[in-house]
Amino acid sequence: MSTPAARPTDSPGPGLERRLGVLDAVVIGLGSMVGAGIFAALAPAAGTAGSGLLIGLGLAAVVAYCNATSSARLAARYPASGGTYVYGRERLGEFWGYLAGWGFVVGKTASCAAMALTVGFYVWPHHARPVAVAAVVALTAVNYAGVQKAAWLTRSIVAGVLAVLAAVVTACLTGGTAETARLGIGADAGPGGVLQAAGLLFFAFAGYARIATLGEEVKDPERTIPRAIPLALGITLAVYAAVAVAVLAVLGPDRLAHASAPLADAVRAAGAPALAPLVRVGAAAAALGSLLALILGVSRTTLAMARDRHLPPALAAVHPRFHTPHHAELAVGAVVALLAATTDLRGAIGFSSFGVLAYYAVANAAALTLTAAERRPPRVVPVAGLAGCAVLAFALPLGSVFSGAAVLAVGAAVYGVRRGGR
């Protein structure tokens, strides 16, 4: 069965080009997932799960696997920019696609600003905002010049971050302070805490969606996307598991929960304090990689929504030379730079977490409508993914649940007003 074409734009002009192969797609997925989260997410996850941290990581990985499988099958069927926005629109109806796109664009724009500030605080703490704005401008320029240039930069960043993480694991496991007893599951590992930890850790895996969001720029998408998504997810899981085990074996759940910089604290405790500055450099590079991938994803979803006039149609323009959604990229870059310059969103983006799980819930629901001829995944996969997204979403702190639900409610109201005005 042939793959449906992307919905055409209303105005003639150049389109996006399929330039990304399997390696490029895997690297972009890794750049999104192996980001700054691994340098910071372990501590709050240990704070809620205690000695059940590794169980929480496993649960997060299972939900991520289900979501990735559903997304891969849908992306092969609908290889267009926009990811779940497109899948929801085509399989469930315009409203569900719109709601997924709204949650993604609003939530991930805030995430972009938060990640830019993370870069700033790692690179030059006393001048974090100017550094954050400079990072946004530089990465927007890279994206503007073509998706392959973004892939090349991401490849360099990923290689450096993986090298740093390998050094951390090696130092922790060979330093003489690691104890397997610290990996045991104790009475402090309550179900609620483990689920909340899984919710926190899930977002470290969520970057595989970037591969699907860039579906219109992937070569041979029916073959490339289903290979790239699970490969990127599998590599990320192996890396995260190794880092979590190494750090936990050195610090234990209690010390890990109170660590301000878990990986740096772990290498110091393992007797390798000289590695701590390298960990800081790795964290800054990881944050840059995540920011680059986030801007890519938000701009492509913005493009798709602009094509359907849910956003200003001018944002659907594609550059005649670089074949990138340059108006969308410039708009996203400008908004993110403004937010990074004026607002501290590092601790105020709980709605982004809730929104991402809602986004994947729509993807799993869309995957349930695929037929056997459309290579539907085993039904248990999207069912488990949908249930997992719902459980993890409502296991998040109440503030995140309320703010995330409020963002989705505002989006639904805007949709209703626009529909009523037609």
C-alpha positions, 0 to 999 in steps of 0.5 A: 500500500502506498504511503499517503502524501503530505497535505499540500500547502494552499500556495505554490512554492518550494517544499521540504526535501528528503535529505535525512538517512537512517544515521542522521535520523538516529543522531537527531533522536539521540540529540533530543534524548541524550540531553541535559535531562540525564545530568539533572533528572536522576536526583528528583526521580530518586527523591520520589522513588528512593531505592525504586529509581531503577524500577521507575526508569524501567517503567518509563522505558516501557511507556516510551517503547510503546509510544515509539512503536506507535509513532514509528508506524504512523510516521511511516504511513504519514511521513509529513512534518508535524508528527502527532498533529498530523496523525491525530488529524488524519486518524481521529479528526481535526480537533484531536490533531489540533489539541496535540499540536497546540500542547506540543507547540506551547509546551515545547516553546517553553521547554526551549526557553528553559533549555536555553537558560540551562545552557546559559547557567552552565556556560556563564552563570553570571550572564546566563540570559545573554548566553541563552539568547546567543545560543538560540540565535546561533542554533536558529541560524543553523536550522535555517541553513538546512536540516543536514547542517543541523544533523551534522552539528547534532552528530558532533554534540552527541559524540561529545556527550556520549564520551563524557557519559562513558567517562562518568560510568567508567570512573564510578564503576572502577573508583572503588567506592561503588557498592552493589548493595546500594542498588537493592530495592527497599521499603522506601520504594512506594508505588506512588513514588515510583510512578512519579519518578517514571513520569519525571524520567519519561521525558528524557526519552521523549525526543524520539518524536523529533524523528517523526516530526521531521518525517517530510525530510527523511529519505525513504520514510517507510523504511527509515523511520521504523528503523531509526526510532527504536534504534535511537530509543534502544541506544538511549535506554542502554546509556541511561541504564548504565549511568543510573546504575553507576551513579546509584552504586556510588551515591546510593538513593539518599545522597543521589536525591539530595545531589545538586549536580548528580553526575559531578557529585558521583565522580567526586565521590568515586575519587575522580574530581578532575572529571567534574569540570568535564561533566559540566562541559558535557551538560552544557553540550547536551543542553545545546543538543536538546535545544537544537532538536527542540527548535527543529521539532517546534518549527516543523509542527508550527509549519504543519499547523500553519498549512491548515491555518490554525496558525498564521499561513505565512509560517508555512513558507519554505525557503527556496534555497535551503528548503526549510520552514524559515518563517516558522524557524525565525518566529520560534527562535524570536519567541524563545529568545524573548522568553529566555531574555525576560522569564525564568521558566526553568522551574515553571514548565510543568505543563510541558510534561503533562502536554507531552504525555497528552501528545503521545496519548493522541499518537497511541489512540491514532495507532489503534485505528490502523488496520492490519494492511497499514502495518498496525502494531500489536494492539497491546502496544498502543493500548499499553502506551495510552494507559501508560501516558494517562497514568504517568500524566496524573502521577505528576505533581498536582501543579503540573497536572493543573497547569497542563490541563489548563493549557489544553483547555485554553487550546480547546477554547481557542479552537472552539472560538475559531470554529464558531467564527467560520 
